[in-house]
Amino acid sequence: MIQLHQLLIGYRKGREQRRLSTELDFSASAGDLVAIVGPNGVGKSTLLRTIVRQQEALNGSIEIQQTRWDKFSNKEFARICSFVPTGQPLVNLFTVYEAIAMARYPYTRWGGKLKKEDRQAVEEALQAVHLSGMRDRPLGELSDGERQRTLIARALAQDTPLVLLDEPTAFLDIPNRFEVLQMMRNISEKKHKLFIFSSHDLEFILEIADKIWLLYPDNTREGAPEELLRDRALDPLFRNTDIEYDLQKGFYIPLRQRYQTVVRISGDPAETPWLMKALRRSGYPVSSSGGDIHVKVYKNRYVLKIKNYPQKEFYSIYSLILYLKNSQSDTGNKC
């Protein structure tokens, strides 16, 4: 679907060039959900603008459907590629339907009159993003999540096989971030469209993307999320030494104060994972055997037994861990 060949992105100022990354040799297939990941300033937005021909490449080329991207006429390109930039303005007086219908410009004549197939494309886009019930609502009355879905619907109504989005989940709360990414996932599978988007929502990306294009100033990498995690290719994103990679979870976790004492957990199998998660987050190594501290887990009840001390009961995870931390502070048993 798309191939990047020795592509150099950046800016020109006179005869000088400011390169933002090394040469990019990336690819992606129809039906994929591809995330562009990298530190701030590495060129994620620049790469998207270069692909959609809003910015000139410093070197190299891009092929879309086996044709160089600079060989398409503007109208041809508008039927192949649609783009949702960050913070794209919307005129608040327009209705949702009117805003989405504007995307049909590559298919209408100069008068902009919608034909039957244009109206059908708008209707399908409304349904795909679950906005059919808001079709007549002014854009000024929409929430941030609804406005973002409107922008995605406009890209869908343009009916292109390639859809690019710059930070589509920026400024959204967690439920709306997940909804937008899941919606893109569903559309890419059902409509066999290629979505390429930039994002800092790494936790969501690792769960939902088919492929990651990873940009660093001095190197690049592409692959399935699991491959990049396995090879620790994402490690340079985390400059803070208080973050470590958890191989079991396949994710990076923040480290709190580390304690030497191992906590042994047993009991209700439905409840023990939550206590285990909280203990690890708080810096305690956890085991199913051994250790001077034992916690027996029941439904909403935790029985703590520390060697040479009487047992104590707690009725929340928070109160149990608070007691452990205070006990460790009193005894000075810290790493």
BELUR-V788710 format. One record per backbone hydrogen bond with DSSP energy under -1.0 kcal/mol. NH is the residue of the N-H (numbers start at 1). CO is the residue of the C=O. If there is no record, write none. Layout:
<<NH	CO> <NH	CO>>
//
This chain:
<<2	28> <3	63> <4	26> <5	61> <7	24> <8	59> <11	18> <13	16> <16	13> <18	11> <20	9> <24	7> <28	2> <32	29> <34	195> <35	211> <36	197> <37	213> <42	39> <47	43> <48	44> <49	45> <50	46> <51	47> <52	48> <53	50> <54	49> <55	49> <58	8> <59	8> <61	5> <63	3> <64	67> <65	1> <69	62> <71	68> <77	73> <78	74> <80	77> <81	77> <82	162> <84	164> <88	85> <94	91> <96	137> <97	135> <99	95> <100	96> <101	97> <102	98> <103	100> <104	101> <105	102> <107	104> <112	109> <119	115> <120	116> <121	117> <122	118> <123	119> <124	120> <125	121> <126	122> <127	123> <128	124> <129	125> <130	127> <131	126> <134	131> <135	132> <137	134> <139	94> <140	92> <141	138> <142	139> <147	143> <148	144> <149	145> <150	146> <151	147> <152	148> <153	149> <154	150> <155	151> <156	152> <157	153> <158	154> <159	156> <162	80> <163	194> <164	82> <165	196> <166	84> <170	167> <172	169> <177	173> <178	174> <179	175> <180	176> <181	177> <182	178> <183	179> <184	180> <185	181> <186	182> <187	183> <188	184> <189	185> <190	186> <191	187> <194	161> <195	32> <196	163> <197	34> <198	165> <199	36> <202	200> <205	201> <206	202> <208	204> <209	205> <210	33> <211	33> <212	223> <213	35> <214	221> <215	37> <216	219> <221	214> <223	212> <228	224> <229	225> <230	226> <231	227> <232	229> <233	228> <235	232> <237	234> <238	235> <243	240> <244	253> <246	251> <250	246> <251	246> <253	244> <255	242> <259	283> <263	285> <264	293> <265	287> <266	295> <268	297> <272	268> <275	271> <276	272> <277	273> <278	274> <279	275> <280	276> <281	277> <282	278> <283	280> <284	279> <287	263> <293	262> <294	305> <295	264> <296	303> <297	266> <298	301> <301	298> <302	314> <303	296> <304	312> <305	294> <307	292> <309	306> <312	304> <314	302> <320	316> <321	317> <322	318> <323	319> <324	320> <325	321> <326	322> <327	323> <328	324> <329	325> <330	326> <331	327> <332	328> <333	328> <334	332> <335	258>>
//
